[in-house]
Amino acid sequence: MIVNFLLYIIVNAVAILASAWLVPNVFYEYEFVSLIKIAAMLAAANALLKPVLKMFFGPLILITLGFFTLVINTFLIWLVVRFAPELSIVGLNAYFLTMLIVSFFNFLVSSIIKDKN
């Protein structure tokens, strides 16, 4: 379980670097320690807050056929940016594209972890 969490931290760090490189309005100060801090915050938010938010907004997720999970994921990225001054995202489009990149990387890792079990 700890190994999986560390794997998510590494993958989130790569996803943050990829979104800083690919998305125009994502600004990141390139320091290794701050990258690990941001990735750990994002992994913790996904591990702790995301299940609670999905449970709380479950009926809304069902009504929108799952599209409200995009709002939840974007909110979690906004929350991490709010507490990490090293990362700055300007505009809703940049948040959405960053959310897509981070979600794609996390999906890849979760599918690899499930295949091992």
Secondary structure by P-SEA (a helix, b strand, c coil): caaaaaaaaaaaaaaaaaaaaccccccccccaaaaaaaaaaaaaaaaccaaaaaaaaaaaaaaacccaaaaaaaaaaaaaaaaccccccccaaaaaaaaaaaaaaaaaaaaaaaaac
